[in-house]
Every structure is written in structure tokens, then in C-alpha cells.
Amino acid sequence: MTQPDTPDLACPLCGCQDFDRQQSRQDSMWGFSSHVMTLLVCRRCTYVLHFYGGNSIWNID
Ligand SMILES: [Zn+2]
């Protein structure tokens, strides 16, 4: 699933460019609206890259 305008993203540990995308939501302890984290999990070494919010350039939606 390569998007045209998405720069190549490589794992900083192993250089793999194959990631599983996950989204996680967690409610803040202080009662604000829930935060959305976009996670990219390296398929080779399982290193996890975190992106805050759902609107990064690697946005899924
Ligand atoms: Zn890796």
C-alpha cells in the first residue's frame, strides 16, 4: 500500500521498509478527548514508530 506522496520510511534499526500499521486510542488521564496514536511496527525487528494524532503524512484514513 504505497501512497504516491509518501516518502520512503525505513526502520531506524534494521532499515526495513515494511511496516504494519496500527492505530491506538487512549483516553487521557485528565478527561480531555482521547488521543490517537498511529503506530508503525517494523515487520522485521518489530521496532515501533509512534506518530501522534491521525493526520501525519502517513495518515491511514
Ligand atoms: Zn526494523
N, CA, C, O and the ligand as a Tripos MOL2 file, in Angstrom:
@<TRIPOS>MOLECULE
protein
  245   243    62     0     0
PROTEIN
NO_CHARGES

@<TRIPOS>ATOM
      1 N           0.8450   -1.2070    0.0000 N.3       1 MET1
      2 CA          0.0000    0.0000    0.0000 C.3       1 MET1
      3 C           0.8740    1.2490    0.0000 C.2       1 MET1
      4 O           0.9990    1.9210    1.0240 O.2       1 MET1
      5 N           1.4590    1.5510   -1.1040 N.am      2 THR2
      6 CA          2.3140    2.7300   -1.1970 C.3       2 THR2
      7 C           1.5060    3.9030   -1.7220 C.2       2 THR2
      8 O           0.8650    3.8340   -2.7710 O.2       2 THR2
      9 N           1.5610    4.9590   -0.9700 N.am      3 GLN3
     10 CA          0.8630    6.1640   -1.4140 C.3       3 GLN3
     11 C           1.8310    7.0290   -2.2010 C.2       3 GLN3
     12 O           3.0120    7.0960   -1.8580 O.2       3 GLN3
     13 N           1.3650    7.6860   -3.2370 N.am      4 PRO4
     14 CA          2.2520    8.4180   -4.1490 C.3       4 PRO4
     15 C           3.0980    9.4730   -3.4650 C.2       4 PRO4
     16 O           4.2700    9.6440   -3.7980 O.2       4 PRO4
     17 N           2.5150   10.1770   -2.5170 N.am      5 ASP5
     18 CA          3.2240   11.2900   -1.9010 C.3       5 ASP5
     19 C           3.8960   10.9080   -0.5930 C.2       5 ASP5
     20 O           4.3610   11.7760    0.1460 O.2       5 ASP5
     21 N           3.9490    9.6410   -0.3080 N.am      6 THR6
     22 CA          4.5500    9.2060    0.9440 C.3       6 THR6
     23 C           6.0320    8.9310    0.7530 C.2       6 THR6
     24 O           6.4070    8.0870   -0.0610 O.2       6 THR6
     25 N           6.8620    9.6240    1.4830 N.am      7 PRO7
     26 CA          8.2960    9.3530    1.3790 C.3       7 PRO7
     27 C           8.6180    7.9750    1.9190 C.2       7 PRO7
     28 O           7.8820    7.4270    2.7380 O.2       7 PRO7
     29 N           9.6950    7.4370    1.4650 N.am      8 ASP8
     30 CA         10.0950    6.1220    1.9560 C.3       8 ASP8
     31 C          10.4270    6.2110    3.4260 C.2       8 ASP8
     32 O          11.1830    7.0810    3.8580 O.2       8 ASP8
     33 N           9.8660    5.3190    4.1700 N.am      9 LEU9
     34 CA         10.1250    5.2720    5.6010 C.3       9 LEU9
     35 C          10.8450    3.9750    5.9060 C.2       9 LEU9
     36 O          10.3750    2.8880    5.5700 O.2       9 LEU9
     37 N          11.9710    4.1050    6.5360 N.am     10 ALA10
     38 CA         12.7500    2.9140    6.8490 C.3      10 ALA10
     39 C          12.9340    2.8110    8.3490 C.2      10 ALA10
     40 O          13.0700    3.8180    9.0440 O.2      10 ALA10
     41 N          12.9370    1.6020    8.8300 N.am     11 CYS11
     42 CA         13.1750    1.3580   10.2400 C.3      11 CYS11
     43 C          14.5730    1.8550   10.6130 C.2      11 CYS11
     44 O          15.5440    1.5270    9.9310 O.2      11 CYS11
     45 N          14.6850    2.6330   11.6730 N.am     12 PRO12
     46 CA         15.9920    3.1610   12.0880 C.3      12 PRO12
     47 C          16.9320    2.0770   12.6060 C.2      12 PRO12
     48 O          18.1400    2.2950   12.7000 O.2      12 PRO12
     49 N          16.4000    0.9440   12.9320 N.am     13 LEU13
     50 CA         17.2480   -0.1190   13.4660 C.3      13 LEU13
     51 C          17.7510   -1.0670   12.3890 C.2      13 LEU13
     52 O          18.9390   -1.3840   12.3270 O.2      13 LEU13
     53 N          16.8360   -1.5120   11.5460 N.am     14 CYS14
     54 CA         17.2370   -2.5440   10.5880 C.3      14 CYS14
     55 C          17.0970   -2.0980    9.1460 C.2      14 CYS14
     56 O          17.5290   -2.8050    8.2360 O.2      14 CYS14
     57 N          16.4930   -0.9190    8.9210 N.am     15 GLY15
     58 CA         16.3900   -0.4080    7.5580 C.3      15 GLY15
     59 C          15.2550   -1.0070    6.7570 C.2      15 GLY15
     60 O          15.0820   -0.6920    5.5800 O.2      15 GLY15
     61 N          14.4920   -1.8560    7.3840 N.am     16 CYS16
     62 CA         13.3520   -2.4640    6.7010 C.3      16 CYS16
     63 C          12.3030   -1.3960    6.3710 C.2      16 CYS16
     64 O          12.0770   -0.4800    7.1610 O.2      16 CYS16
     65 N          11.6760   -1.5180    5.2240 N.am     17 GLN17
     66 CA         10.6570   -0.5390    4.8380 C.3      17 GLN17
     67 C           9.2680   -1.1630    4.8270 C.2      17 GLN17
     68 O           8.3430   -0.6300    4.2150 O.2      17 GLN17
     69 N           9.1340   -2.2580    5.4850 N.am     18 ASP18
     70 CA          7.8520   -2.9510    5.5170 C.3      18 ASP18
     71 C           7.2770   -2.8460    6.9210 C.2      18 ASP18
     72 O           7.8460   -3.3780    7.8730 O.2      18 ASP18
     73 N           6.1780   -2.1750    7.0420 N.am     19 PHE19
     74 CA          5.6030   -1.9150    8.3610 C.3      19 PHE19
     75 C           4.1560   -2.3700    8.4220 C.2      19 PHE19
     76 O           3.4280   -2.3350    7.4300 O.2      19 PHE19
     77 N           3.7670   -2.7900    9.5940 N.am     20 ASP20
     78 CA          2.3470   -2.9530    9.8910 C.3      20 ASP20
     79 C           1.8480   -1.6660   10.5280 C.2      20 ASP20
     80 O           2.5080   -1.0930   11.3950 O.2      20 ASP20
     81 N           0.6950   -1.2250   10.0980 N.am     21 ARG21
     82 CA          0.1280   -0.0030   10.6590 C.3      21 ARG21
     83 C          -0.9390   -0.3470   11.6790 C.2      21 ARG21
     84 O          -1.8030   -1.1930   11.4520 O.2      21 ARG21
     85 N          -0.8500    0.3310   12.7990 N.am     22 GLN22
     86 CA         -1.8490    0.1410   13.8410 C.3      22 GLN22
     87 C          -2.2850    1.5190   14.3130 C.2      22 GLN22
     88 O          -1.5290    2.4880   14.2340 O.2      22 GLN22
     89 N          -3.4910    1.5880   14.7940 N.am     23 GLN23
     90 CA         -3.9180    2.8160   15.4480 C.3      23 GLN23
     91 C          -4.3610    2.4670   16.8490 C.2      23 GLN23
     92 O          -5.0550    1.4770   17.0780 O.2      23 GLN23
     93 N          -3.9480    3.2930   17.7700 N.am     24 SER24
     94 CA         -4.3700    3.0670   19.1440 C.3      24 SER24
     95 C          -4.9940    4.3480   19.6790 C.2      24 SER24
     96 O          -4.5650    5.4600   19.3720 O.2      24 SER24
     97 N          -5.9880    4.1510   20.4630 N.am     25 ARG25
     98 CA         -6.6260    5.2900   21.1180 C.3      25 ARG25
     99 C          -6.4510    5.1200   22.6070 C.2      25 ARG25
    100 O          -6.5650    4.0170   23.1400 O.2      25 ARG25
    101 N          -6.1760    6.2080   23.2620 N.am     26 GLN26
    102 CA         -6.1470    6.1210   24.7070 C.3      26 GLN26
    103 C          -6.7320    7.3840   25.2920 C.2      26 GLN26
    104 O          -6.4650    8.4970   24.8370 O.2      26 GLN26
    105 N          -7.5180    7.1830   26.2900 N.am     27 ASP27
    106 CA         -8.1290    8.3260   26.9460 C.3      27 ASP27
    107 C          -7.1370    8.9470   27.9010 C.2      27 ASP27
    108 O          -6.4300    8.2580   28.6360 O.2      27 ASP27
    109 N          -7.1020   10.2230   27.8740 N.am     28 SER28
    110 CA         -6.1960   10.9380   28.7590 C.3      28 SER28
    111 C          -6.6330   10.8030   30.2050 C.2      28 SER28
    112 O          -7.8130   10.6220   30.5040 O.2      28 SER28
    113 N          -5.6760   10.8940   31.0780 N.am     29 MET29
    114 CA         -5.9920   10.7970   32.4960 C.3      29 MET29
    115 C          -6.7740   12.0020   32.9890 C.2      29 MET29
    116 O          -7.4320   11.9480   34.0280 O.2      29 MET29
    117 N          -6.6960   13.0830   32.2370 N.am     30 TRP30
    118 CA         -7.2920   14.3220   32.7060 C.3      30 TRP30
    119 C          -8.6520   14.6030   32.0800 C.2      30 TRP30
    120 O          -9.2070   15.6870   32.2590 O.2      30 TRP30
    121 N          -9.1780   13.6530   31.3620 N.am     31 GLY31
    122 CA        -10.5250   13.8080   30.8630 C.3      31 GLY31
    123 C         -10.6460   14.5750   29.5700 C.2      31 GLY31
    124 O         -11.7540   14.9100   29.1500 O.2      31 GLY31
    125 N          -9.5290   14.8600   28.9310 N.am     32 PHE32
    126 CA         -9.6240   15.5010   27.6270 C.3      32 PHE32
    127 C         -10.0080   14.4560   26.5910 C.2      32 PHE32
    128 O         -10.1230   13.2660   26.8840 O.2      32 PHE32
    129 N         -10.1980   14.9300   25.4040 N.am     33 SER33
    130 CA        -10.5790   13.9910   24.3570 C.3      33 SER33
    131 C          -9.4750   12.9680   24.1490 C.2      33 SER33
    132 O          -8.3050   13.2190   24.4380 O.2      33 SER33
    133 N          -9.8630   11.8370   23.6530 N.am     34 SER34
    134 CA         -8.9180   10.7440   23.5230 C.3      34 SER34
    135 C          -7.8550   11.0650   22.4800 C.2      34 SER34
    136 O          -8.1000   11.7580   21.4920 O.2      34 SER34
    137 N          -6.6900   10.5420   22.7360 N.am     35 HIS35
    138 CA         -5.5850   10.7410   21.8180 C.3      35 HIS35
    139 C          -5.5030    9.5520   20.8700 C.2      35 HIS35
    140 O          -5.7890    8.4120   21.2380 O.2      35 HIS35
    141 N          -5.1190    9.8430   19.6870 N.am     36 VAL36
    142 CA         -4.9400    8.7730   18.7130 C.3      36 VAL36
    143 C          -3.4650    8.6800   18.3700 C.2      36 VAL36
    144 O          -2.8270    9.6670   18.0040 O.2      36 VAL36
    145 N          -2.9560    7.5020   18.4940 N.am     37 MET37
    146 CA         -1.5770    7.2630   18.1070 C.3      37 MET37
    147 C          -1.5570    6.3550   16.8930 C.2      37 MET37
    148 O          -2.2520    5.3410   16.8400 O.2      37 MET37
    149 N          -0.7640    6.7320   15.9400 N.am     38 THR38
    150 CA         -0.5480    5.8450   14.8090 C.3      38 THR38
    151 C           0.7800    5.1310   15.0220 C.2      38 THR38
    152 O           1.8110    5.7640   15.2460 O.2      38 THR38
    153 N           0.7400    3.8370   14.9510 N.am     39 LEU39
    154 CA          1.9330    3.0370   15.1840 C.3      39 LEU39
    155 C           2.3330    2.3270   13.9030 C.2      39 LEU39
    156 O           1.5000    1.7510   13.2030 O.2      39 LEU39
    157 N           3.5960    2.3790   13.6180 N.am     40 LEU40
    158 CA          4.1210    1.5780   12.5180 C.3      40 LEU40
    159 C           5.0730    0.5580   13.1160 C.2      40 LEU40
    160 O           6.0670    0.9140   13.7480 O.2      40 LEU40
    161 N           4.7640   -0.6940   12.9140 N.am     41 VAL41
    162 CA          5.5500   -1.7570   13.5070 C.3      41 VAL41
    163 C           6.3930   -2.4230   12.4210 C.2      41 VAL41
    164 O           5.8680   -2.9810   11.4580 O.2      41 VAL41
    165 N           7.6860   -2.3510   12.5970 N.am     42 CYS42
    166 CA          8.5900   -2.9690   11.6390 C.3      42 CYS42
    167 C           8.3340   -4.4700   11.5890 C.2      42 CYS42
    168 O           8.2710   -5.1400   12.6200 O.2      42 CYS42
    169 N           8.1900   -4.9800   10.3860 N.am     43 ARG43
    170 CA          7.8720   -6.4050   10.2650 C.3      43 ARG43
    171 C           9.0980   -7.2770   10.4470 C.2      43 ARG43
    172 O           8.9860   -8.4920   10.6120 O.2      43 ARG43
    173 N          10.2670   -6.6600   10.4170 N.am     44 ARG44
    174 CA         11.4630   -7.4830   10.5730 C.3      44 ARG44
    175 C          11.8900   -7.5800   12.0290 C.2      44 ARG44
    176 O          12.1370   -8.6670   12.5510 O.2      44 ARG44
    177 N          11.9750   -6.4080   12.6820 N.am     45 CYS45
    178 CA         12.5120   -6.4340   14.0470 C.3      45 CYS45
    179 C          11.4840   -5.9950   15.0830 C.2      45 CYS45
    180 O          11.7760   -5.9650   16.2790 O.2      45 CYS45
    181 N          10.2880   -5.6570   14.6280 N.am     46 THR46
    182 CA          9.1720   -5.2390   15.4620 C.3      46 THR46
    183 C           9.4180   -3.9390   16.2100 C.2      46 THR46
    184 O           8.7290   -3.6410   17.1850 O.2      46 THR46
    185 N          10.3850   -3.1760   15.7650 N.am     47 TYR47
    186 CA         10.5490   -1.8370   16.3310 C.3      47 TYR47
    187 C           9.2960   -1.0260   16.0080 C.2      47 TYR47
    188 O           8.7510   -1.1210   14.9080 O.2      47 TYR47
    189 N           8.8500   -0.2380   16.9640 N.am     48 VAL48
    190 CA          7.6120    0.5080   16.7910 C.3      48 VAL48
    191 C           7.8980    1.9890   16.6400 C.2      48 VAL48
    192 O           8.5530    2.5940   17.4880 O.2      48 VAL48
    193 N           7.4080    2.5680   15.5610 N.am     49 LEU49
    194 CA          7.4680    4.0130   15.3830 C.3      49 LEU49
    195 C           6.1240    4.5870   15.7840 C.2      49 LEU49
    196 O           5.0740    4.0930   15.3760 O.2      49 LEU49
    197 N           6.1700    5.6350   16.5870 N.am     50 HIS50
    198 CA          4.9390    6.2560   17.0750 C.3      50 HIS50
    199 C           4.7050    7.5710   16.3560 C.2      50 HIS50
    200 O           5.6270    8.3650   16.1700 O.2      50 HIS50
    201 N           3.4820    7.7870   15.9600 N.am     51 PHE51
    202 CA          3.0930    9.0790   15.4120 C.3      51 PHE51
    203 C           1.9060    9.5830   16.1920 C.2      51 PHE51
    204 O           0.9310    8.8620   16.4090 O.2      51 PHE51
    205 N           1.9960   10.8080   16.6040 N.am     52 TYR52
    206 CA          0.9310   11.3660   17.4130 C.3      52 TYR52
    207 C          -0.1620   11.9120   16.5170 C.2      52 TYR52
    208 O           0.1010   12.6510   15.5680 O.2      52 TYR52
    209 N          -1.3910   11.5380   16.8290 N.am     53 GLY53
    210 CA         -2.5030   12.0250   16.0530 C.3      53 GLY53
    211 C          -2.7240   11.1840   14.8130 C.2      53 GLY53
    212 O          -1.9420   10.2840   14.5080 O.2      53 GLY53
    213 N          -3.7760   11.4810   14.1170 N.am     54 GLY54
    214 CA         -4.1120   10.6680   12.9590 C.3      54 GLY54
    215 C          -3.8830   11.3730   11.6460 C.2      54 GLY54
    216 O          -4.3530   10.9180   10.6030 O.2      54 GLY54
    217 N          -3.1670   12.4810   11.6840 N.am     55 ASN55
    218 CA         -3.0420   13.2870   10.4750 C.3      55 ASN55
    219 C          -1.6060   13.4330   10.0020 C.2      55 ASN55
    220 O          -1.2590   14.4370    9.3810 O.2      55 ASN55
    221 N          -0.7970   12.4780   10.2780 N.am     56 SER56
    222 CA          0.5640   12.5470    9.7890 C.3      56 SER56
    223 C           0.5650   12.3150    8.2890 C.2      56 SER56
    224 O          -0.4700   12.0020    7.7010 O.2      56 SER56
    225 N           1.7140   12.4670    7.6790 N.am     57 ILE57
    226 CA          1.8020   12.2280    6.2470 C.3      57 ILE57
    227 C           1.6240   10.7560    5.9220 C.2      57 ILE57
    228 O           1.4390   10.3800    4.7650 O.2      57 ILE57
    229 N           1.6830    9.9330    6.9510 N.am     58 TRP58
    230 CA          1.3960    8.5170    6.7600 C.3      58 TRP58
    231 C          -0.0110    8.1840    7.2290 C.2      58 TRP58
    232 O          -0.3110    7.0660    7.6480 O.2      58 TRP58
    233 N          -0.8400    9.1790    7.1420 N.am     59 ASN59
    234 CA         -2.2090    9.0020    7.6250 C.3      59 ASN59
    235 C          -2.8830    7.8300    6.9210 C.2      59 ASN59
    236 O          -2.7020    7.6150    5.7220 O.2      59 ASN59
    237 N          -3.6450    7.0990    7.6740 N.am     60 ILE60
    238 CA         -4.2950    5.9020    7.1260 C.3      60 ILE60
    239 C          -5.6530    6.2360    6.5590 C.2      60 ILE60
    240 O          -6.0470    5.7140    5.5170 O.2      60 ILE60
    241 N          -6.3660    7.1020    7.2420 N.am     61 ASP61
    242 CA         -7.7390    7.3760    6.8290 C.3      61 ASP61
    243 C          -7.7560    8.2180    5.5840 C.2      61 ASP61
    244 O          -8.8280    8.5540    5.0810 O.2      61 ASP61
    245 ZN         13.2480   -2.9250   11.9020 Zn       62 ZN62
@<TRIPOS>BOND
     1     1     2 1
     2     2     3 1
     3     3     4 2
     4     3     5 am
     5     5     6 1
     6     6     7 1
     7     7     8 2
     8     7     9 am
     9     9    10 1
    10    10    11 1
    11    11    12 2
    12    11    13 am
    13    13    14 1
    14    14    15 1
    15    15    16 2
    16    15    17 am
    17    17    18 1
    18    18    19 1
    19    19    20 2
    20    19    21 am
    21    21    22 1
    22    22    23 1
    23    23    24 2
    24    23    25 am
    25    25    26 1
    26    26    27 1
    27    27    28 2
    28    27    29 am
    29    29    30 1
    30    30    31 1
    31    31    32 2
    32    31    33 am
    33    33    34 1
    34    34    35 1
    35    35    36 2
    36    35    37 am
    37    37    38 1
    38    38    39 1
    39    39    40 2
    40    39    41 am
    41    41    42 1
    42    42    43 1
    43    43    44 2
    44    43    45 am
    45    45    46 1
    46    46    47 1
    47    47    48 2
    48    47    49 am
    49    49    50 1
    50    50    51 1
    51    51    52 2
    52    51    53 am
    53    53    54 1
    54    54    55 1
    55    55    56 2
    56    55    57 am
    57    57    58 1
    58    58    59 1
    59    59    60 2
    60    59    61 am
    61    61    62 1
    62    62    63 1
    63    63    64 2
    64    63    65 am
    65    65    66 1
    66    66    67 1
    67    67    68 2
    68    67    69 am
    69    69    70 1
    70    70    71 1
    71    71    72 2
    72    71    73 am
    73    73    74 1
    74    74    75 1
    75    75    76 2
    76    75    77 am
    77    77    78 1
    78    78    79 1
    79    79    80 2
    80    79    81 am
    81    81    82 1
    82    82    83 1
    83    83    84 2
    84    83    85 am
    85    85    86 1
    86    86    87 1
    87    87    88 2
    88    87    89 am
    89    89    90 1
    90    90    91 1
    91    91    92 2
    92    91    93 am
    93    93    94 1
    94    94    95 1
    95    95    96 2
    96    95    97 am
    97    97    98 1
    98    98    99 1
    99    99   100 2
   100    99   101 am
   101   101   102 1
   102   102   103 1
   103   103   104 2
   104   103   105 am
   105   105   106 1
   106   106   107 1
   107   107   108 2
   108   107   109 am
   109   109   110 1
   110   110   111 1
   111   111   112 2
   112   111   113 am
   113   113   114 1
   114   114   115 1
   115   115   116 2
   116   115   117 am
   117   117   118 1
   118   118   119 1
   119   119   120 2
   120   119   121 am
   121   121   122 1
   122   122   123 1
   123   123   124 2
   124   123   125 am
   125   125   126 1
   126   126   127 1
   127   127   128 2
   128   127   129 am
   129   129   130 1
   130   130   131 1
   131   131   132 2
   132   131   133 am
   133   133   134 1
   134   134   135 1
   135   135   136 2
   136   135   137 am
   137   137   138 1
   138   138   139 1
   139   139   140 2
   140   139   141 am
   141   141   142 1
   142   142   143 1
   143   143   144 2
   144   143   145 am
   145   145   146 1
   146   146   147 1
   147   147   148 2
   148   147   149 am
   149   149   150 1
   150   150   151 1
   151   151   152 2
   152   151   153 am
   153   153   154 1
   154   154   155 1
   155   155   156 2
   156   155   157 am
   157   157   158 1
   158   158   159 1
   159   159   160 2
   160   159   161 am
   161   161   162 1
   162   162   163 1
   163   163   164 2
   164   163   165 am
   165   165   166 1
   166   166   167 1
   167   167   168 2
   168   167   169 am
   169   169   170 1
   170   170   171 1
   171   171   172 2
   172   171   173 am
   173   173   174 1
   174   174   175 1
   175   175   176 2
   176   175   177 am
   177   177   178 1
   178   178   179 1
   179   179   180 2
   180   179   181 am
   181   181   182 1
   182   182   183 1
   183   183   184 2
   184   183   185 am
   185   185   186 1
   186   186   187 1
   187   187   188 2
   188   187   189 am
   189   189   190 1
   190   190   191 1
   191   191   192 2
   192   191   193 am
   193   193   194 1
   194   194   195 1
   195   195   196 2
   196   195   197 am
   197   197   198 1
   198   198   199 1
   199   199   200 2
   200   199   201 am
   201   201   202 1
   202   202   203 1
   203   203   204 2
   204   203   205 am
   205   205   206 1
   206   206   207 1
   207   207   208 2
   208   207   209 am
   209   209   210 1
   210   210   211 1
   211   211   212 2
   212   211   213 am
   213   213   214 1
   214   214   215 1
   215   215   216 2
   216   215   217 am
   217   217   218 1
   218   218   219 1
   219   219   220 2
   220   219   221 am
   221   221   222 1
   222   222   223 1
   223   223   224 2
   224   223   225 am
   225   225   226 1
   226   226   227 1
   227   227   228 2
   228   227   229 am
   229   229   230 1
   230   230   231 1
   231   231   232 2
   232   231   233 am
   233   233   234 1
   234   234   235 1
   235   235   236 2
   236   235   237 am
   237   237   238 1
   238   238   239 1
   239   239   240 2
   240   239   241 am
   241   241   242 1
   242   242   243 1
   243   243   244 2
@<TRIPOS>SUBSTRUCTURE
     1 MET1         2 RESIDUE 1 A MET
     2 THR2         6 RESIDUE 1 A THR
     3 GLN3        10 RESIDUE 1 A GLN
     4 PRO4        14 RESIDUE 1 A PRO
     5 ASP5        18 RESIDUE 1 A ASP
     6 THR6        22 RESIDUE 1 A THR
     7 PRO7        26 RESIDUE 1 A PRO
     8 ASP8        30 RESIDUE 1 A ASP
     9 LEU9        34 RESIDUE 1 A LEU
    10 ALA10       38 RESIDUE 1 A ALA
    11 CYS11       42 RESIDUE 1 A CYS
    12 PRO12       46 RESIDUE 1 A PRO
    13 LEU13       50 RESIDUE 1 A LEU
    14 CYS14       54 RESIDUE 1 A CYS
    15 GLY15       58 RESIDUE 1 A GLY
    16 CYS16       62 RESIDUE 1 A CYS
    17 GLN17       66 RESIDUE 1 A GLN
    18 ASP18       70 RESIDUE 1 A ASP
    19 PHE19       74 RESIDUE 1 A PHE
    20 ASP20       78 RESIDUE 1 A ASP
    21 ARG21       82 RESIDUE 1 A ARG
    22 GLN22       86 RESIDUE 1 A GLN
    23 GLN23       90 RESIDUE 1 A GLN
    24 SER24       94 RESIDUE 1 A SER
    25 ARG25       98 RESIDUE 1 A ARG
    26 GLN26      102 RESIDUE 1 A GLN
    27 ASP27      106 RESIDUE 1 A ASP
    28 SER28      110 RESIDUE 1 A SER
    29 MET29      114 RESIDUE 1 A MET
    30 TRP30      118 RESIDUE 1 A TRP
    31 GLY31      122 RESIDUE 1 A GLY
    32 PHE32      126 RESIDUE 1 A PHE
    33 SER33      130 RESIDUE 1 A SER
    34 SER34      134 RESIDUE 1 A SER
    35 HIS35      138 RESIDUE 1 A HIS
    36 VAL36      142 RESIDUE 1 A VAL
    37 MET37      146 RESIDUE 1 A MET
    38 THR38      150 RESIDUE 1 A THR
    39 LEU39      154 RESIDUE 1 A LEU
    40 LEU40      158 RESIDUE 1 A LEU
    41 VAL41      162 RESIDUE 1 A VAL
    42 CYS42      166 RESIDUE 1 A CYS
    43 ARG43      170 RESIDUE 1 A ARG
    44 ARG44      174 RESIDUE 1 A ARG
    45 CYS45      178 RESIDUE 1 A CYS
    46 THR46      182 RESIDUE 1 A THR
    47 TYR47      186 RESIDUE 1 A TYR
    48 VAL48      190 RESIDUE 1 A VAL
    49 LEU49      194 RESIDUE 1 A LEU
    50 HIS50      198 RESIDUE 1 A HIS
    51 PHE51      202 RESIDUE 1 A PHE
    52 TYR52      206 RESIDUE 1 A TYR
    53 GLY53      210 RESIDUE 1 A GLY
    54 GLY54      214 RESIDUE 1 A GLY
    55 ASN55      218 RESIDUE 1 A ASN
    56 SER56      222 RESIDUE 1 A SER
    57 ILE57      226 RESIDUE 1 A ILE
    58 TRP58      230 RESIDUE 1 A TRP
    59 ASN59      234 RESIDUE 1 A ASN
    60 ILE60      238 RESIDUE 1 A ILE
    61 ASP61      242 RESIDUE 1 A ASP
    62 ZN62       245 GROUP 0 **** ****
